[in-house]
Amino acid sequence: MSDEKDFSLEDNLQEIRDILEKMQRGISDFDKQMELFKRGKALVSGCRDYLDGAEMTIQQLVNGNLSPLDAEE
């Protein structure tokens, strides 16, 4: 995953959907299947990390441990 400011959850989720669609249609080339699987797994991991970070920030804001200005940095 590149710089977090360049990260787009929506773009990554769309790419995951595209990969799933390709795999569901069936791909006879095993190497291509593995390439798509690895890319999908990396995208899911990046999305999970992003969402975990967002959840932590929200919890800190709710608990008063972080000011809204600190969250924007």
GROMACS elastic network, one bead per residue, 0.5 to 0.9 nm:
[ bonds ]
;  ai    aj funct       b0    kb
    1     4     6  0.76491   500
    1     6     6  0.89884   500
    1     7     6  0.74060   500
    1    42     6  0.84016   500
    1    43     6  0.81523   500
    1    46     6  0.63736   500
    2     5     6  0.83678   500
    2     6     6  0.66754   500
    2     7     6  0.68256   500
    3     6     6  0.54280   500
    3     7     6  0.66198   500
    4     8     6  0.84549   500
    4    50     6  0.81641   500
    5     8     6  0.81980   500
    7    11     6  0.82791   500
    7    12     6  0.81383   500
    7    50     6  0.84507   500
    8    11     6  0.52436   500
    8    12     6  0.62364   500
    8    13     6  0.85906   500
    8    47     6  0.89562   500
    9    12     6  0.51698   500
    9    13     6  0.60658   500
    9    14     6  0.85529   500
    9    46     6  0.89016   500
    9    47     6  0.64101   500
    9    50     6  0.78854   500
    9    51     6  0.86957   500
   10    13     6  0.51295   500
   10    14     6  0.61427   500
   10    15     6  0.86524   500
   11    14     6  0.51117   500
   11    15     6  0.62662   500
   11    16     6  0.87172   500
   12    15     6  0.50758   500
   12    16     6  0.62612   500
   12    17     6  0.86967   500
   12    43     6  0.63000   500
   12    44     6  0.81221   500
   12    46     6  0.84781   500
   12    47     6  0.72409   500
   13    16     6  0.50045   500
   13    17     6  0.62514   500
   13    18     6  0.86555   500
   13    43     6  0.78424   500
   13    44     6  0.80710   500
   13    47     6  0.78402   500
   14    18     6  0.61838   500
   14    19     6  0.86442   500
   15    19     6  0.61888   500
   15    20     6  0.86153   500
   15    40     6  0.79847   500
   15    43     6  0.80566   500
   16    19     6  0.51055   500
   16    20     6  0.62064   500
   16    21     6  0.86339   500
   16    39     6  0.84772   500
   16    40     6  0.57295   500
   16    41     6  0.87658   500
   16    43     6  0.68537   500
   16    44     6  0.75222   500
   17    20     6  0.50939   500
   17    21     6  0.61669   500
   17    22     6  0.86897   500
   18    21     6  0.51148   500
   18    22     6  0.62762   500
   18    23     6  0.86747   500
   19    22     6  0.51446   500
   19    23     6  0.61771   500
   19    24     6  0.85555   500
   19    36     6  0.63515   500
   19    37     6  0.79701   500
   19    39     6  0.83961   500
   19    40     6  0.66985   500
   20    23     6  0.51014   500
   20    24     6  0.59955   500
   20    25     6  0.85761   500
   20    36     6  0.86717   500
   20    37     6  0.89325   500
   20    40     6  0.82006   500
   21    24     6  0.51200   500
   21    25     6  0.62576   500
   21    26     6  0.87808   500
   22    25     6  0.52841   500
   22    26     6  0.66234   500
   22    27     6  0.73447   500
   22    36     6  0.86180   500
   23    26     6  0.51342   500
   23    27     6  0.62439   500
   23    33     6  0.70868   500
   23    36     6  0.78347   500
   23    37     6  0.85790   500
   24    27     6  0.81948   500
   26    33     6  0.87632   500
   27    30     6  0.73388   500
   27    32     6  0.73275   500
   27    33     6  0.64251   500
   28    31     6  0.89657   500
   28    32     6  0.81950   500
   28    33     6  0.78951   500
   29    32     6  0.53298   500
   29    33     6  0.63819   500
   29    34     6  0.88614   500
   30    34     6  0.62264   500
   30    35     6  0.85864   500
   31    34     6  0.51198   500
   31    35     6  0.61511   500
   31    36     6  0.86677   500
   32    36     6  0.61686   500
   32    37     6  0.85062   500
   33    36     6  0.52071   500
   33    37     6  0.60797   500
   33    38     6  0.86185   500
   34    38     6  0.60575   500
   34    39     6  0.85048   500
   35    38     6  0.52640   500
   35    39     6  0.61972   500
   35    40     6  0.85685   500
   36    39     6  0.51096   500
   36    40     6  0.60020   500
   36    41     6  0.85033   500
   37    40     6  0.50813   500
   37    41     6  0.60750   500
   37    42     6  0.85991   500
   38    41     6  0.51022   500
   38    42     6  0.61974   500
   38    43     6  0.86281   500
   39    42     6  0.51420   500
   39    43     6  0.61821   500
   39    44     6  0.86583   500
   40    43     6  0.50537   500
   40    44     6  0.61413   500
   40    45     6  0.85534   500
   41    44     6  0.51472   500
   41    45     6  0.61543   500
   41    46     6  0.86269   500
   42    45     6  0.50872   500
   42    46     6  0.61657   500
   42    47     6  0.86310   500
   43    46     6  0.50894   500
   43    47     6  0.61530   500
   43    48     6  0.85438   500
   44    47     6  0.50919   500
   44    48     6  0.60802   500
   44    49     6  0.86123   500
   45    48     6  0.50558   500
   45    49     6  0.61842   500
   45    50     6  0.85920   500
   46    49     6  0.51387   500
   46    50     6  0.61472   500
   46    51     6  0.86162   500
   47    50     6  0.50448   500
   47    51     6  0.60891   500
   47    52     6  0.84685   500
   48    51     6  0.51521   500
   48    52     6  0.59933   500
   48    53     6  0.85479   500
   49    52     6  0.50851   500
   49    53     6  0.62021   500
   49    54     6  0.86216   500
   50    53     6  0.52100   500
   50    54     6  0.62350   500
   50    55     6  0.86563   500
   51    55     6  0.60119   500
   51    56     6  0.85238   500
   52    55     6  0.50793   500
   52    56     6  0.62183   500
   52    57     6  0.86955   500
   53    56     6  0.51047   500
   53    57     6  0.62509   500
   53    58     6  0.86568   500
   54    57     6  0.51062   500
   54    58     6  0.61719   500
   54    59     6  0.86092   500
   55    58     6  0.50929   500
   55    59     6  0.61404   500
   55    60     6  0.85929   500
   56    59     6  0.51142   500
   56    60     6  0.61805   500
   56    61     6  0.86301   500
   57    60     6  0.50834   500
   57    61     6  0.61755   500
   57    62     6  0.86237   500
   57    66     6  0.77566   500
   57    71     6  0.67483   500
   58    61     6  0.50398   500
   58    62     6  0.60970   500
   58    63     6  0.85091   500
   58    66     6  0.89747   500
   58    71     6  0.88152   500
   59    62     6  0.50807   500
   59    63     6  0.60361   500
   59    64     6  0.84483   500
   59    65     6  0.84205   500
   59    66     6  0.89846   500
   60    63     6  0.51256   500
   60    64     6  0.60006   500
   60    66     6  0.54030   500
   60    67     6  0.84539   500
   61    64     6  0.50761   500
   61    65     6  0.60189   500
   61    66     6  0.51080   500
   61    67     6  0.64295   500
   61    68     6  0.68780   500
   61    71     6  0.80801   500
   62    65     6  0.77088   500
   62    66     6  0.83460   500
   63    66     6  0.78503   500
   64    67     6  0.69084   500
   66    69     6  0.81569   500
   66    70     6  0.62290   500
   66    71     6  0.68799   500
   67    70     6  0.52778   500
   67    71     6  0.66687   500
   68    71     6  0.51953   500
   68    72     6  0.68154   500
   69    72     6  0.54363   500
   69    73     6  0.72300   500
   70    73     6  0.57199   500
